[in-house]
Amino acid sequence: MSKPSKPKQEIDATNFDLDLCFLSGVSFFQIASAFFEKLPTDENEAARFALNQRGGLFVAATNLALAIELLLKALAIARKRKVVPDHTLVTLFDALPLDYQQSIEYLYGQEIRRPVAPHCIAVRLYISPVGVPVQQGPSEAVKKEGVSVRSVLEAESDALKLWRYMHEAGDPAACVQITTLHYHLRVIGSAIIKHFALDPSTHRIAKTVCHSAPGNNR
C-alpha cells in the first residue's frame, strides 16, 4: 500500500480567472446532470439503462467530478485568492474557510431533505476484465439521512481519476465495484452554485446560471 501523499501547499490564484472557473464548473455540471436525469425511475430499469449506456455514464460521472472540483476551486479563488493544486475533492473542501464549509453543508442539508426526484437512483455496476461480461448489480434507494458533504467528497475524492480511466479495469487486478453517488454530488454542486448566488461578493457571477441548478425550480 502506498503511503499517503503530503498535503499540497496552496498556490497564489490572484491572476486566476474566477468567472471562467465557476462558469466552466457549472457547464460540466449541467452536461452531467442532463445524462443522469434520463435514468428511469424504476431501480432495475435504471440499472439496465446504465449498463447499456455505460459509456455515457462514465462520461457523465467524469464531468460531474470535474464540475465539483472546479466549483470548489472557484470558492477558494473567490474567498482567499489561493487554491490547492489538487484533484482530491475532500482536500479542496477542507482547504475552504470554515464559514464556507458550513454554508455548503447548510444548503446541502436543505436540498437533501426534499422529496426524492426521479433522477435520485444509485446505480451499481461491476466492472470486469476484458473477456468477462460487465455485470449488472442491484440498484438501491439513495441514502439521505446522516450523509454530510464531507463524507460524500471523501468517498468520491478520486472520482475524476477513477471514472476517466475506467477502461483500465481490463486489468484483472483493477476490477472495481462502483456505486455512483451522483445524486449526492449533484446536490453538493447545486449547493455550491446557490452559495455563489447568495454571497454578495459572488452574486454577480452566479445570477445568470443559478436558476438552472437542480432543485432551484422546485
Summary of the structure (lengths in Angstrom):
residues: 218
radius of gyration: 17.4
end to end distance: 46.0
largest distance: 54.9
contacts: 652
relative contact order: 0.18
helix: 56%
strand: 8%
